[in-house]
Amino acid sequence: ITMIFLISFIEIPENNVIEKKESFTFSIDSFRSDLKEVGNIDKRIQDIICATSKGLIELDSNNNIIPALAESVDVRDNGLEYSFNLKEDMYWSDGRTILAKDVLSFFREIITEENEDSIKGLLNVYGAKDYRNNKNTTFSETVGIYIEDNNIVFRLNSRDDNFIKELSKVQYRLRNNVALWEDIKSNYSNLIYSGNYSIENITNEEIILKRLLSAISLLIL
């Protein structure tokens, strides 16, 4: 039985101030340069990840699922398989279209780089634990995450009715080259971002975010 869970027509509320400002400054008590693992970091710093990165789906202020990179998800095989249909008008900060292969590469990195306690839901994906524990295995042949047209598909070991909500967590927001986030202070200007903001500057006391130009503006320029 195939169930279709559509999220493409849910209106995103306009109550998040960070989505409206041209720039935003985060004051921080102590600077953390390592942002490779983000599932257990301070909520204040997680806000920076949320501003600079988008998830497949996200939660609004009322804890409702809303579309982000994905416009819909098809739940198949009695809840064992999830196929996220990606939007075609989503862009990296350098103007390139975000593709299913980018999402696939990201999840391959997260399975090995993120703290295990932060990705327990993801490790329920078929073969994910084996790949994490055995670096000699091949991702495409081991892990049940694959591309199908413009969709990214996850095949689970066992049914998890909270899997969609699991993917709304900050650790699953799309970042390019996760390893570079281990020293964000040195690498922030070299990163490309999937969110509404990029990091413009970092000091020991503050992080300044700058709103990205629209994809249309980037292409015109």
ABEGO torsion letter per residue (X at the ends): XBBBBBAAABBBBAABAAAABABBBBBBABBBABAABAAABBAAAAAAAAAABBBABBBBAAGBBBBBABABBBBBGGGABBBBBBBAABBBAAGBBBBAAAAAAAAAAAAAABBAAAAAAAAABBGAAAAAABAABBAAAABABBBBEABBBBBBABBBAAAAAAAABAAABBBBGAAAAABAAAAAAABBBABABBBABBBAABBBBBBBBBAAAAAAX
